[in-house]
Amino acid sequence: MSKVTNPLEVIDYCPVCGAELLFGQLVLKHGVDLLCSTACFIKHIGAVVITAGDHERGDASQHENDPTD
Ligand SMILES: [Zn+2]
Protein backbone atom coordinates (compact mmCIF):
# COMPACT_ATOMS: atom_id res chain seq x y z
CA MET A 1 0.00 0.00 0.00
CA SER A 2 2.84 2.38 -0.77
CA LYS A 3 1.82 3.66 -4.19
CA VAL A 4 0.62 7.25 -4.18
CA THR A 5 0.80 8.82 -7.61
CA ASN A 6 1.06 5.83 -9.86
CA PRO A 7 0.02 7.12 -13.30
CA LEU A 8 -1.67 3.80 -14.02
CA GLU A 9 -3.70 3.76 -10.83
CA VAL A 10 -7.28 2.65 -11.44
CA ILE A 11 -9.64 5.23 -9.96
CA ASP A 12 -12.93 3.95 -11.33
CA TYR A 13 -14.55 1.64 -13.81
CA CYS A 14 -16.73 2.45 -16.81
CA PRO A 15 -20.32 1.46 -15.88
CA VAL A 16 -21.05 0.53 -19.49
CA CYS A 17 -18.13 -1.65 -20.59
CA GLY A 18 -16.30 -2.09 -17.31
CA ALA A 19 -13.06 -0.66 -18.61
CA GLU A 20 -10.56 0.57 -16.07
CA LEU A 21 -10.41 4.34 -15.74
CA LEU A 22 -6.88 5.36 -14.97
CA PHE A 23 -5.62 8.36 -13.10
CA GLY A 24 -5.10 11.23 -15.55
CA GLN A 25 -7.18 9.60 -18.27
CA LEU A 26 -9.63 11.76 -20.20
CA VAL A 27 -13.15 10.55 -19.48
CA LEU A 28 -16.69 11.77 -19.89
CA LYS A 29 -18.69 12.62 -16.82
CA HIS A 30 -22.44 12.10 -16.58
CA GLY A 31 -23.79 12.83 -13.13
CA VAL A 32 -21.63 10.76 -10.81
CA ASP A 33 -20.64 8.31 -13.51
CA LEU A 34 -17.43 8.43 -15.49
CA LEU A 35 -17.48 6.96 -18.98
CA CYS A 36 -14.36 5.74 -20.78
CA SER A 37 -15.39 6.88 -24.27
CA THR A 38 -17.99 8.76 -26.24
CA ALA A 39 -19.40 5.43 -27.40
CA CYS A 40 -20.02 4.36 -23.81
CA PHE A 41 -21.36 7.82 -22.97
CA ILE A 42 -23.88 7.55 -25.78
CA LYS A 43 -25.02 4.14 -24.57
CA HIS A 44 -25.15 5.36 -20.98
CA ILE A 45 -27.54 8.22 -21.74
CA GLY A 46 -29.62 6.04 -24.06
CA ALA A 47 -28.91 7.91 -27.27
CA VAL A 48 -28.42 6.15 -30.57
CA VAL A 49 -26.40 7.10 -33.61
CA ILE A 50 -28.38 7.27 -36.84
CA THR A 51 -27.96 8.75 -40.26
CA ALA A 52 -29.77 12.08 -40.37
CA GLY A 53 -32.97 11.79 -42.36
CA ASP A 54 -32.64 8.04 -42.66
CA HIS A 55 -35.38 7.37 -40.11
CA GLU A 56 -37.93 9.15 -42.28
CA ARG A 57 -37.74 6.75 -45.19
CA GLY A 58 -38.27 3.03 -44.90
CA ASP A 59 -39.14 1.15 -41.74
CA ALA A 60 -37.94 -2.29 -42.75
CA SER A 61 -35.69 -2.60 -39.74
CA GLN A 62 -38.32 -1.72 -37.17
CA HIS A 63 -41.80 -3.18 -36.80
CA GLU A 64 -43.43 -1.58 -33.82
CA ASN A 65 -46.84 -1.60 -35.47
CA ASP A 66 -48.00 -5.06 -36.43
CA PRO A 67 -50.37 -4.74 -39.42
CA THR A 68 -51.98 -8.10 -38.60
CA ASP A 69 -53.20 -6.92 -35.23
ZN1 LIG B 1 -16.69 2.14 -21.43
N, CA, C, O and the ligand as a Tripos MOL2 file, in Angstrom:
@<TRIPOS>MOLECULE
protein
  277   275    70     0     0
PROTEIN
NO_CHARGES

@<TRIPOS>ATOM
      1 N           0.8410   -1.2020    0.0000 N.3       1 MET1
      2 CA          0.0000    0.0000    0.0000 C.3       1 MET1
      3 C           0.8700    1.2440    0.0000 C.2       1 MET1
      4 O           0.5830    2.1940    0.7280 O.2       1 MET1
      5 N           1.9180    1.2580   -0.7920 N.am      2 SER2
      6 CA          2.8380    2.3830   -0.7750 C.3       2 SER2
      7 C           2.7080    3.2730   -2.0040 C.2       2 SER2
      8 O           3.2990    4.3520   -2.0470 O.2       2 SER2
      9 N           1.9490    2.8400   -2.9970 N.am      3 LYS3
     10 CA          1.8190    3.6620   -4.1900 C.3       3 LYS3
     11 C           0.9280    4.8790   -3.9240 C.2       3 LYS3
     12 O          -0.1140    4.7730   -3.2760 O.2       3 LYS3
     13 N           1.3510    6.0160   -4.4270 N.am      4 VAL4
     14 CA          0.6230    7.2530   -4.1750 C.3       4 VAL4
     15 C           0.1830    7.9110   -5.4800 C.2       4 VAL4
     16 O          -0.9970    8.2020   -5.6720 O.2       4 VAL4
     17 N           1.1220    8.1360   -6.3540 N.am      5 THR5
     18 CA          0.7980    8.8220   -7.6060 C.3       5 THR5
     19 C           1.1750    7.9610   -8.8040 C.2       5 THR5
     20 O           1.7580    8.4420   -9.7750 O.2       5 THR5
     21 N           0.8380    6.7080   -8.7200 N.am      6 ASN6
     22 CA          1.0570    5.8290   -9.8570 C.3       6 ASN6
     23 C           0.1900    6.2860  -11.0290 C.2       6 ASN6
     24 O          -1.0330    6.3390  -10.9000 O.2       6 ASN6
     25 N           0.7950    6.6140  -12.1600 N.am      7 PRO7
     26 CA          0.0190    7.1180  -13.3030 C.3       7 PRO7
     27 C          -0.9470    6.0890  -13.8650 C.2       7 PRO7
     28 O          -1.8500    6.4430  -14.6240 O.2       7 PRO7
     29 N          -0.7780    4.8470  -13.5140 N.am      8 LEU8
     30 CA         -1.6710    3.8040  -14.0200 C.3       8 LEU8
     31 C          -2.6400    3.3280  -12.9430 C.2       8 LEU8
     32 O          -3.2240    2.2500  -13.0520 O.2       8 LEU8
     33 N          -2.8020    4.1370  -11.9110 N.am      9 GLU9
     34 CA         -3.7020    3.7590  -10.8330 C.3       9 GLU9
     35 C          -5.1460    3.7880  -11.3090 C.2       9 GLU9
     36 O          -5.5870    4.7720  -11.9030 O.2       9 GLU9
     37 N          -5.8820    2.7170  -11.0510 N.am     10 VAL10
     38 CA         -7.2840    2.6480  -11.4420 C.3      10 VAL10
     39 C          -8.1170    3.4110  -10.4120 C.2      10 VAL10
     40 O          -8.1040    3.0910   -9.2240 O.2      10 VAL10
     41 N          -8.8350    4.4180  -10.8860 N.am     11 ILE11
     42 CA         -9.6370    5.2260   -9.9570 C.3      11 ILE11
     43 C         -11.1170    4.9070  -10.0460 C.2      11 ILE11
     44 O         -11.8840    5.2060   -9.1300 O.2      11 ILE11
     45 N         -11.5210    4.2860  -11.1750 N.am     12 ASP12
     46 CA        -12.9310    3.9540  -11.3310 C.3      12 ASP12
     47 C         -13.0720    2.9790  -12.4950 C.2      12 ASP12
     48 O         -12.1030    2.6500  -13.1800 O.2      12 ASP12
     49 N         -14.3000    2.5300  -12.6960 N.am     13 TYR13
     50 CA        -14.5540    1.6370  -13.8110 C.3      13 TYR13
     51 C         -15.7290    2.1660  -14.6260 C.2      13 TYR13
     52 O         -16.6910    2.6940  -14.0680 O.2      13 TYR13
     53 N         -15.6480    2.0230  -15.9330 N.am     14 CYS14
     54 CA        -16.7270    2.4540  -16.8090 C.3      14 CYS14
     55 C         -17.9620    1.6030  -16.5260 C.2      14 CYS14
     56 O         -17.8830    0.3760  -16.5930 O.2      14 CYS14
     57 N         -19.1090    2.2260  -16.2080 N.am     15 PRO15
     58 CA        -20.3150    1.4600  -15.8790 C.3      15 PRO15
     59 C         -20.9270    0.7650  -17.0990 C.2      15 PRO15
     60 O         -21.7970   -0.0930  -16.9510 O.2      15 PRO15
     61 N         -20.4850    1.1240  -18.2750 N.am     16 VAL16
     62 CA        -21.0460    0.5310  -19.4880 C.3      16 VAL16
     63 C         -20.2540   -0.7000  -19.9220 C.2      16 VAL16
     64 O         -20.8250   -1.7760  -20.1050 O.2      16 VAL16
     65 N         -18.9470   -0.5430  -20.0870 N.am     17 CYS17
     66 CA        -18.1350   -1.6510  -20.5950 C.3      17 CYS17
     67 C         -17.2060   -2.2340  -19.5410 C.2      17 CYS17
     68 O         -16.5740   -3.2660  -19.7650 O.2      17 CYS17
     69 N         -17.1230   -1.5650  -18.3780 N.am     18 GLY18
     70 CA        -16.3000   -2.0940  -17.3070 C.3      18 GLY18
     71 C         -14.8270   -1.8090  -17.4500 C.2      18 GLY18
     72 O         -14.0160   -2.3510  -16.6990 O.2      18 GLY18
     73 N         -14.4640   -0.9680  -18.4010 N.am     19 ALA19
     74 CA        -13.0620   -0.6560  -18.6110 C.3      19 ALA19
     75 C         -12.4890    0.1000  -17.4140 C.2      19 ALA19
     76 O         -13.1860    0.8680  -16.7500 O.2      19 ALA19
     77 N         -11.2340   -0.1310  -17.1620 N.am     20 GLU20
     78 CA        -10.5630    0.5740  -16.0730 C.3      20 GLU20
     79 C         -10.3550    2.0270  -16.4530 C.2      20 GLU20
     80 O          -9.9180    2.3300  -17.5630 O.2      20 GLU20
     81 N         -10.6650    2.9170  -15.5380 N.am     21 LEU21
     82 CA        -10.4150    4.3360  -15.7450 C.3      21 LEU21
     83 C          -9.1900    4.7070  -14.9230 C.2      21 LEU21
     84 O          -9.1930    4.6150  -13.6960 O.2      21 LEU21
     85 N          -8.1600    5.1200  -15.6110 N.am     22 LEU22
     86 CA         -6.8770    5.3630  -14.9670 C.3      22 LEU22
     87 C          -6.7170    6.8160  -14.5700 C.2      22 LEU22
     88 O          -7.3030    7.7150  -15.1720 O.2      22 LEU22
     89 N          -5.9220    7.0210  -13.5600 N.am     23 PHE23
     90 CA         -5.6240    8.3650  -13.0980 C.3      23 PHE23
     91 C          -5.0380    9.1830  -14.2370 C.2      23 PHE23
     92 O          -4.0790    8.7580  -14.8800 O.2      23 PHE23
     93 N          -5.6150   10.3680  -14.4920 N.am     24 GLY24
     94 CA         -5.1030   11.2330  -15.5490 C.3      24 GLY24
     95 C          -5.7350   10.9840  -16.9060 C.2      24 GLY24
     96 O          -5.5010   11.7330  -17.8540 O.2      24 GLY24
     97 N          -6.5400    9.9260  -16.9980 N.am     25 GLN25
     98 CA         -7.1820    9.6020  -18.2720 C.3      25 GLN25
     99 C          -8.3250   10.5750  -18.5560 C.2      25 GLN25
    100 O          -9.0330   10.9950  -17.6410 O.2      25 GLN25
    101 N          -8.4970   10.9280  -19.8260 N.am     26 LEU26
    102 CA         -9.6250   11.7640  -20.2000 C.3      26 LEU26
    103 C         -10.8780   10.9080  -20.2700 C.2      26 LEU26
    104 O         -10.9170    9.9060  -20.9850 O.2      26 LEU26
    105 N         -11.9090   11.3090  -19.5190 N.am     27 VAL27
    106 CA        -13.1490   10.5520  -19.4810 C.3      27 VAL27
    107 C         -14.3200   11.5090  -19.6400 C.2      27 VAL27
    108 O         -14.1510   12.7280  -19.5930 O.2      27 VAL27
    109 N         -15.4940   10.9540  -19.8250 N.am     28 LEU28
    110 CA        -16.6940   11.7660  -19.8940 C.3      28 LEU28
    111 C         -17.4730   11.5880  -18.5980 C.2      28 LEU28
    112 O         -17.6120   10.4730  -18.0950 O.2      28 LEU28
    113 N         -17.9720   12.6770  -18.0690 N.am     29 LYS29
    114 CA        -18.6950   12.6240  -16.8180 C.3      29 LYS29
    115 C         -20.1760   12.8450  -17.0730 C.2      29 LYS29
    116 O         -20.5740   13.7830  -17.7630 O.2      29 LYS29
    117 N         -20.9850   11.9560  -16.4990 N.am     30 HIS30
    118 CA        -22.4410   12.1050  -16.5770 C.3      30 HIS30
    119 C         -22.9890   11.8700  -15.1930 C.2      30 HIS30
    120 O         -23.0640   10.7310  -14.7320 O.2      30 HIS30
    121 N         -23.3770   12.9520  -14.5220 N.am     31 GLY31
    122 CA        -23.7860   12.8310  -13.1320 C.3      31 GLY31
    123 C         -22.6000   12.3890  -12.3030 C.2      31 GLY31
    124 O         -21.5690   13.0620  -12.2820 O.2      31 GLY31
    125 N         -22.7350   11.2660  -11.6210 N.am     32 VAL32
    126 CA        -21.6300   10.7610  -10.8070 C.3      32 VAL32
    127 C         -20.8370    9.7000  -11.5530 C.2      32 VAL32
    128 O         -19.8360    9.1920  -11.0480 O.2      32 VAL32
    129 N         -21.2910    9.3680  -12.7590 N.am     33 ASP33
    130 CA        -20.6430    8.3060  -13.5110 C.3      33 ASP33
    131 C         -19.5690    8.8540  -14.4310 C.2      33 ASP33
    132 O         -19.7060    9.9370  -15.0000 O.2      33 ASP33
    133 N         -18.5040    8.0900  -14.5650 N.am     34 LEU34
    134 CA        -17.4290    8.4320  -15.4890 C.3      34 LEU34
    135 C         -17.4040    7.3870  -16.5920 C.2      34 LEU34
    136 O         -17.3460    6.1860  -16.3280 O.2      34 LEU34
    137 N         -17.4490    7.8640  -17.8410 N.am     35 LEU35
    138 CA        -17.4780    6.9610  -18.9810 C.3      35 LEU35
    139 C         -16.1400    7.0060  -19.7050 C.2      35 LEU35
    140 O         -15.5190    8.0630  -19.8150 O.2      35 LEU35
    141 N         -15.7020    5.8520  -20.1990 N.am     36 CYS36
    142 CA        -14.3640    5.7440  -20.7840 C.3      36 CYS36
    143 C         -14.2980    6.3360  -22.1790 C.2      36 CYS36
    144 O         -13.2170    6.7180  -22.6280 O.2      36 CYS36
    145 N         -15.4280    6.4250  -22.8830 N.am     37 SER37
    146 CA        -15.3900    6.8820  -24.2700 C.3      37 SER37
    147 C         -16.7270    7.4940  -24.6410 C.2      37 SER37
    148 O         -17.7180    7.3500  -23.9240 O.2      37 SER37
    149 N         -16.7370    8.1790  -25.7710 N.am     38 THR38
    150 CA        -17.9890    8.7640  -26.2400 C.3      38 THR38
    151 C         -18.9960    7.6700  -26.5810 C.2      38 THR38
    152 O         -20.2010    7.8500  -26.4030 O.2      38 THR38
    153 N         -18.5000    6.5390  -27.0720 N.am     39 ALA39
    154 CA        -19.3980    5.4300  -27.4040 C.3      39 ALA39
    155 C         -20.1260    4.9400  -26.1620 C.2      39 ALA39
    156 O         -21.3330    4.7010  -26.2030 O.2      39 ALA39
    157 N         -19.4040    4.7900  -25.0600 N.am     40 CYS40
    158 CA        -20.0200    4.3570  -23.8140 C.3      40 CYS40
    159 C         -20.9280    5.4530  -23.2550 C.2      40 CYS40
    160 O         -21.9730    5.1610  -22.6740 O.2      40 CYS40
    161 N         -20.5320    6.6980  -23.4300 N.am     41 PHE41
    162 CA        -21.3630    7.8170  -22.9750 C.3      41 PHE41
    163 C         -22.7090    7.8020  -23.6920 C.2      41 PHE41
    164 O         -23.7600    7.9770  -23.0750 O.2      41 PHE41
    165 N         -22.6580    7.5910  -24.9850 N.am     42 ILE42
    166 CA        -23.8800    7.5540  -25.7840 C.3      42 ILE42
    167 C         -24.7960    6.4310  -25.3090 C.2      42 ILE42
    168 O         -26.0050    6.6220  -25.1750 O.2      42 ILE42
    169 N         -24.2160    5.2640  -25.0570 N.am     43 LYS43
    170 CA        -25.0160    4.1360  -24.5660 C.3      43 LYS43
    171 C         -25.5780    4.4450  -23.1880 C.2      43 LYS43
    172 O         -26.7180    4.1010  -22.8780 O.2      43 LYS43
    173 N         -24.7650    5.0990  -22.3650 N.am     44 HIS44
    174 CA        -25.1540    5.3640  -20.9820 C.3      44 HIS44
    175 C         -26.3720    6.2790  -20.9090 C.2      44 HIS44
    176 O         -27.2510    6.0750  -20.0720 O.2      44 HIS44
    177 N         -26.4280    7.2810  -21.7760 N.am     45 ILE45
    178 CA        -27.5420    8.2210  -21.7380 C.3      45 ILE45
    179 C         -28.7090    7.7400  -22.5920 C.2      45 ILE45
    180 O         -29.7660    8.3710  -22.6080 O.2      45 ILE45
    181 N         -28.5280    6.6310  -23.2990 N.am     46 GLY46
    182 CA        -29.6220    6.0450  -24.0580 C.3      46 GLY46
    183 C         -29.8000    6.6150  -25.4450 C.2      46 GLY46
    184 O         -30.8220    6.3710  -26.0860 O.2      46 GLY46
    185 N         -28.8280    7.3670  -25.9210 N.am     47 ALA47
    186 CA        -28.9110    7.9070  -27.2680 C.3      47 ALA47
    187 C         -28.4300    6.8730  -28.2840 C.2      47 ALA47
    188 O         -27.6800    5.9560  -27.9470 O.2      47 ALA47
    189 N         -28.8630    7.0320  -29.5060 N.am     48 VAL48
    190 CA        -28.4240    6.1460  -30.5680 C.3      48 VAL48
    191 C         -27.8980    6.9830  -31.7310 C.2      48 VAL48
    192 O         -28.3400    8.1090  -31.9550 O.2      48 VAL48
    193 N         -26.9700    6.4240  -32.4470 N.am     49 VAL49
    194 CA        -26.4000    7.1050  -33.6070 C.3      49 VAL49
    195 C         -27.1420    6.6430  -34.8550 C.2      49 VAL49
    196 O         -27.2130    5.4480  -35.1380 O.2      49 VAL49
    197 N         -27.6940    7.5980  -35.5970 N.am     50 ILE50
    198 CA        -28.3840    7.2670  -36.8350 C.3      50 ILE50
    199 C         -27.8630    8.1770  -37.9390 C.2      50 ILE50
    200 O         -27.1230    9.1280  -37.6880 O.2      50 ILE50
    201 N         -28.2620    7.8640  -39.1560 N.am     51 THR51
    202 CA        -27.9620    8.7530  -40.2600 C.3      51 THR51
    203 C         -29.0880    9.7670  -40.3680 C.2      51 THR51
    204 O         -30.2560    9.3900  -40.4680 O.2      51 THR51
    205 N         -28.7520   11.0400  -40.3490 N.am     52 ALA52
    206 CA        -29.7670   12.0840  -40.3690 C.3      52 ALA52
    207 C         -30.6900   11.9230  -41.5700 C.2      52 ALA52
    208 O         -30.2360   11.8050  -42.7080 O.2      52 ALA52
    209 N         -31.9940   11.9200  -41.3000 N.am     53 GLY53
    210 CA        -32.9700   11.7950  -42.3640 C.3      53 GLY53
    211 C         -33.2950   10.3670  -42.7260 C.2      53 GLY53
    212 O         -34.2870   10.1040  -43.4050 O.2      53 GLY53
    213 N         -32.4580    9.4310  -42.2710 N.am     54 ASP54
    214 CA        -32.6410    8.0430  -42.6560 C.3      54 ASP54
    215 C         -33.8580    7.4190  -42.0020 C.2      54 ASP54
    216 O         -34.4370    6.4720  -42.5350 O.2      54 ASP54
    217 N         -34.2550    7.9530  -40.8340 N.am     55 HIS55
    218 CA        -35.3790    7.3710  -40.1130 C.3      55 HIS55
    219 C         -36.7160    7.7240  -40.7580 C.2      55 HIS55
    220 O         -37.7490    7.1360  -40.4360 O.2      55 HIS55
    221 N         -36.6800    8.7000  -41.6790 N.am     56 GLU56
    222 CA        -37.9350    9.1520  -42.2830 C.3      56 GLU56
    223 C         -38.3560    8.2870  -43.4630 C.2      56 GLU56
    224 O         -39.5310    8.2520  -43.8300 O.2      56 GLU56
    225 N         -37.4110    7.6030  -44.0410 N.am     57 ARG57
    226 CA        -37.7360    6.7520  -45.1900 C.3      57 ARG57
    227 C         -37.4490    5.2820  -44.8510 C.2      57 ARG57
    228 O         -36.3680    4.9230  -44.3820 O.2      57 ARG57
    229 N         -38.4530    4.4640  -45.1070 N.am     58 GLY58
    230 CA        -38.2660    3.0350  -44.9000 C.3      58 GLY58
    231 C         -38.3180    2.6620  -43.4370 C.2      58 GLY58
    232 O         -37.6810    3.3080  -42.6050 O.2      58 GLY58
    233 N         -39.0740    1.6230  -43.1130 N.am     59 ASP59
    234 CA        -39.1420    1.1460  -41.7390 C.3      59 ASP59
    235 C         -38.9530   -0.3660  -41.7150 C.2      59 ASP59
    236 O         -39.5480   -1.0680  -40.8970 O.2      59 ASP59
    237 N         -38.1220   -0.8480  -42.6180 N.am     60 ALA60
    238 CA        -37.9430   -2.2850  -42.7540 C.3      60 ALA60
    239 C         -37.2480   -2.8830  -41.5390 C.2      60 ALA60
    240 O         -37.4260   -4.0620  -41.2350 O.2      60 ALA60
    241 N         -36.4600   -2.0730  -40.8490 N.am     61 SER61
    242 CA        -35.6900   -2.6010  -39.7370 C.3      61 SER61
    243 C         -36.4400   -2.4950  -38.4130 C.2      61 SER61
    244 O         -35.9540   -2.9650  -37.3850 O.2      61 SER61
    245 N         -37.6010   -1.8910  -38.4340 N.am     62 GLN62
    246 CA        -38.3160   -1.7230  -37.1740 C.3      62 GLN62
    247 C         -39.8160   -1.9430  -37.3970 C.2      62 GLN62
    248 O         -40.4350   -1.2880  -38.2370 O.2      62 GLN62
    249 N         -40.3750   -2.8580  -36.6420 N.am     63 HIS63
    250 CA        -41.7950   -3.1820  -36.7960 C.3      63 HIS63
    251 C         -42.5030   -3.0290  -35.4640 C.2      63 HIS63
    252 O         -42.8310   -4.0150  -34.8030 O.2      63 HIS63
    253 N         -42.7290   -1.8070  -35.0840 N.am     64 GLU64
    254 CA        -43.4270   -1.5840  -33.8170 C.3      64 GLU64
    255 C         -44.9280   -1.7490  -33.9970 C.2      64 GLU64
    256 O         -45.6350   -2.1320  -33.0640 O.2      64 GLU64
    257 N         -45.4070   -1.4620  -35.1910 N.am     65 ASN65
    258 CA        -46.8370   -1.5990  -35.4650 C.3      65 ASN65
    259 C         -47.0770   -2.8580  -36.3030 C.2      65 ASN65
    260 O         -46.6730   -2.9290  -37.4630 O.2      65 ASN65
    261 N         -47.7240   -3.8270  -35.7110 N.am     66 ASP66
    262 CA        -48.0040   -5.0640  -36.4260 C.3      66 ASP66
    263 C         -49.2710   -4.9030  -37.2370 C.2      66 ASP66
    264 O         -50.3420   -4.7220  -36.6580 O.2      66 ASP66
    265 N         -49.1890   -4.9620  -38.5600 N.am     67 PRO67
    266 CA        -50.3690   -4.7420  -39.4150 C.3      67 PRO67
    267 C         -51.4080   -5.8550  -39.2800 C.2      67 PRO67
    268 O         -52.5540   -5.6740  -39.6890 O.2      67 PRO67
    269 N         -51.0340   -6.9880  -38.7210 N.am     68 THR68
    270 CA        -51.9780   -8.0960  -38.5980 C.3      68 THR68
    271 C         -52.7980   -7.9910  -37.3190 C.2      68 THR68
    272 O         -53.7060   -8.7930  -37.0980 O.2      68 THR68
    273 N         -52.4940   -7.0330  -36.4960 N.am     69 ASP69
    274 CA        -53.2020   -6.9230  -35.2330 C.3      69 ASP69
    275 C         -54.5420   -6.2020  -35.4300 C.2      69 ASP69
    276 O         -55.2880   -6.0130  -34.4690 O.2      69 ASP69
    277 ZN        -16.6920    2.1420  -21.4290 Zn       70 ZN70
@<TRIPOS>BOND
     1     1     2 1
     2     2     3 1
     3     3     4 2
     4     3     5 am
     5     5     6 1
     6     6     7 1
     7     7     8 2
     8     7     9 am
     9     9    10 1
    10    10    11 1
    11    11    12 2
    12    11    13 am
    13    13    14 1
    14    14    15 1
    15    15    16 2
    16    15    17 am
    17    17    18 1
    18    18    19 1
    19    19    20 2
    20    19    21 am
    21    21    22 1
    22    22    23 1
    23    23    24 2
    24    23    25 am
    25    25    26 1
    26    26    27 1
    27    27    28 2
    28    27    29 am
    29    29    30 1
    30    30    31 1
    31    31    32 2
    32    31    33 am
    33    33    34 1
    34    34    35 1
    35    35    36 2
    36    35    37 am
    37    37    38 1
    38    38    39 1
    39    39    40 2
    40    39    41 am
    41    41    42 1
    42    42    43 1
    43    43    44 2
    44    43    45 am
    45    45    46 1
    46    46    47 1
    47    47    48 2
    48    47    49 am
    49    49    50 1
    50    50    51 1
    51    51    52 2
    52    51    53 am
    53    53    54 1
    54    54    55 1
    55    55    56 2
    56    55    57 am
    57    57    58 1
    58    58    59 1
    59    59    60 2
    60    59    61 am
    61    61    62 1
    62    62    63 1
    63    63    64 2
    64    63    65 am
    65    65    66 1
    66    66    67 1
    67    67    68 2
    68    67    69 am
    69    69    70 1
    70    70    71 1
    71    71    72 2
    72    71    73 am
    73    73    74 1
    74    74    75 1
    75    75    76 2
    76    75    77 am
    77    77    78 1
    78    78    79 1
    79    79    80 2
    80    79    81 am
    81    81    82 1
    82    82    83 1
    83    83    84 2
    84    83    85 am
    85    85    86 1
    86    86    87 1
    87    87    88 2
    88    87    89 am
    89    89    90 1
    90    90    91 1
    91    91    92 2
    92    91    93 am
    93    93    94 1
    94    94    95 1
    95    95    96 2
    96    95    97 am
    97    97    98 1
    98    98    99 1
    99    99   100 2
   100    99   101 am
   101   101   102 1
   102   102   103 1
   103   103   104 2
   104   103   105 am
   105   105   106 1
   106   106   107 1
   107   107   108 2
   108   107   109 am
   109   109   110 1
   110   110   111 1
   111   111   112 2
   112   111   113 am
   113   113   114 1
   114   114   115 1
   115   115   116 2
   116   115   117 am
   117   117   118 1
   118   118   119 1
   119   119   120 2
   120   119   121 am
   121   121   122 1
   122   122   123 1
   123   123   124 2
   124   123   125 am
   125   125   126 1
   126   126   127 1
   127   127   128 2
   128   127   129 am
   129   129   130 1
   130   130   131 1
   131   131   132 2
   132   131   133 am
   133   133   134 1
   134   134   135 1
   135   135   136 2
   136   135   137 am
   137   137   138 1
   138   138   139 1
   139   139   140 2
   140   139   141 am
   141   141   142 1
   142   142   143 1
   143   143   144 2
   144   143   145 am
   145   145   146 1
   146   146   147 1
   147   147   148 2
   148   147   149 am
   149   149   150 1
   150   150   151 1
   151   151   152 2
   152   151   153 am
   153   153   154 1
   154   154   155 1
   155   155   156 2
   156   155   157 am
   157   157   158 1
   158   158   159 1
   159   159   160 2
   160   159   161 am
   161   161   162 1
   162   162   163 1
   163   163   164 2
   164   163   165 am
   165   165   166 1
   166   166   167 1
   167   167   168 2
   168   167   169 am
   169   169   170 1
   170   170   171 1
   171   171   172 2
   172   171   173 am
   173   173   174 1
   174   174   175 1
   175   175   176 2
   176   175   177 am
   177   177   178 1
   178   178   179 1
   179   179   180 2
   180   179   181 am
   181   181   182 1
   182   182   183 1
   183   183   184 2
   184   183   185 am
   185   185   186 1
   186   186   187 1
   187   187   188 2
   188   187   189 am
   189   189   190 1
   190   190   191 1
   191   191   192 2
   192   191   193 am
   193   193   194 1
   194   194   195 1
   195   195   196 2
   196   195   197 am
   197   197   198 1
   198   198   199 1
   199   199   200 2
   200   199   201 am
   201   201   202 1
   202   202   203 1
   203   203   204 2
   204   203   205 am
   205   205   206 1
   206   206   207 1
   207   207   208 2
   208   207   209 am
   209   209   210 1
   210   210   211 1
   211   211   212 2
   212   211   213 am
   213   213   214 1
   214   214   215 1
   215   215   216 2
   216   215   217 am
   217   217   218 1
   218   218   219 1
   219   219   220 2
   220   219   221 am
   221   221   222 1
   222   222   223 1
   223   223   224 2
   224   223   225 am
   225   225   226 1
   226   226   227 1
   227   227   228 2
   228   227   229 am
   229   229   230 1
   230   230   231 1
   231   231   232 2
   232   231   233 am
   233   233   234 1
   234   234   235 1
   235   235   236 2
   236   235   237 am
   237   237   238 1
   238   238   239 1
   239   239   240 2
   240   239   241 am
   241   241   242 1
   242   242   243 1
   243   243   244 2
   244   243   245 am
   245   245   246 1
   246   246   247 1
   247   247   248 2
   248   247   249 am
   249   249   250 1
   250   250   251 1
   251   251   252 2
   252   251   253 am
   253   253   254 1
   254   254   255 1
   255   255   256 2
   256   255   257 am
   257   257   258 1
   258   258   259 1
   259   259   260 2
   260   259   261 am
   261   261   262 1
   262   262   263 1
   263   263   264 2
   264   263   265 am
   265   265   266 1
   266   266   267 1
   267   267   268 2
   268   267   269 am
   269   269   270 1
   270   270   271 1
   271   271   272 2
   272   271   273 am
   273   273   274 1
   274   274   275 1
   275   275   276 2
@<TRIPOS>SUBSTRUCTURE
     1 MET1         2 RESIDUE 1 A MET
     2 SER2         6 RESIDUE 1 A SER
     3 LYS3        10 RESIDUE 1 A LYS
     4 VAL4        14 RESIDUE 1 A VAL
     5 THR5        18 RESIDUE 1 A THR
     6 ASN6        22 RESIDUE 1 A ASN
     7 PRO7        26 RESIDUE 1 A PRO
     8 LEU8        30 RESIDUE 1 A LEU
     9 GLU9        34 RESIDUE 1 A GLU
    10 VAL10       38 RESIDUE 1 A VAL
    11 ILE11       42 RESIDUE 1 A ILE
    12 ASP12       46 RESIDUE 1 A ASP
    13 TYR13       50 RESIDUE 1 A TYR
    14 CYS14       54 RESIDUE 1 A CYS
    15 PRO15       58 RESIDUE 1 A PRO
    16 VAL16       62 RESIDUE 1 A VAL
    17 CYS17       66 RESIDUE 1 A CYS
    18 GLY18       70 RESIDUE 1 A GLY
    19 ALA19       74 RESIDUE 1 A ALA
    20 GLU20       78 RESIDUE 1 A GLU
    21 LEU21       82 RESIDUE 1 A LEU
    22 LEU22       86 RESIDUE 1 A LEU
    23 PHE23       90 RESIDUE 1 A PHE
    24 GLY24       94 RESIDUE 1 A GLY
    25 GLN25       98 RESIDUE 1 A GLN
    26 LEU26      102 RESIDUE 1 A LEU
    27 VAL27      106 RESIDUE 1 A VAL
    28 LEU28      110 RESIDUE 1 A LEU
    29 LYS29      114 RESIDUE 1 A LYS
    30 HIS30      118 RESIDUE 1 A HIS
    31 GLY31      122 RESIDUE 1 A GLY
    32 VAL32      126 RESIDUE 1 A VAL
    33 ASP33      130 RESIDUE 1 A ASP
    34 LEU34      134 RESIDUE 1 A LEU
    35 LEU35      138 RESIDUE 1 A LEU
    36 CYS36      142 RESIDUE 1 A CYS
    37 SER37      146 RESIDUE 1 A SER
    38 THR38      150 RESIDUE 1 A THR
    39 ALA39      154 RESIDUE 1 A ALA
    40 CYS40      158 RESIDUE 1 A CYS
    41 PHE41      162 RESIDUE 1 A PHE
    42 ILE42      166 RESIDUE 1 A ILE
    43 LYS43      170 RESIDUE 1 A LYS
    44 HIS44      174 RESIDUE 1 A HIS
    45 ILE45      178 RESIDUE 1 A ILE
    46 GLY46      182 RESIDUE 1 A GLY
    47 ALA47      186 RESIDUE 1 A ALA
    48 VAL48      190 RESIDUE 1 A VAL
    49 VAL49      194 RESIDUE 1 A VAL
    50 ILE50      198 RESIDUE 1 A ILE
    51 THR51      202 RESIDUE 1 A THR
    52 ALA52      206 RESIDUE 1 A ALA
    53 GLY53      210 RESIDUE 1 A GLY
    54 ASP54      214 RESIDUE 1 A ASP
    55 HIS55      218 RESIDUE 1 A HIS
    56 GLU56      222 RESIDUE 1 A GLU
    57 ARG57      226 RESIDUE 1 A ARG
    58 GLY58      230 RESIDUE 1 A GLY
    59 ASP59      234 RESIDUE 1 A ASP
    60 ALA60      238 RESIDUE 1 A ALA
    61 SER61      242 RESIDUE 1 A SER
    62 GLN62      246 RESIDUE 1 A GLN
    63 HIS63      250 RESIDUE 1 A HIS
    64 GLU64      254 RESIDUE 1 A GLU
    65 ASN65      258 RESIDUE 1 A ASN
    66 ASP66      262 RESIDUE 1 A ASP
    67 PRO67      266 RESIDUE 1 A PRO
    68 THR68      270 RESIDUE 1 A THR
    69 ASP69      274 RESIDUE 1 A ASP
    70 ZN70       277 GROUP 0 **** ****
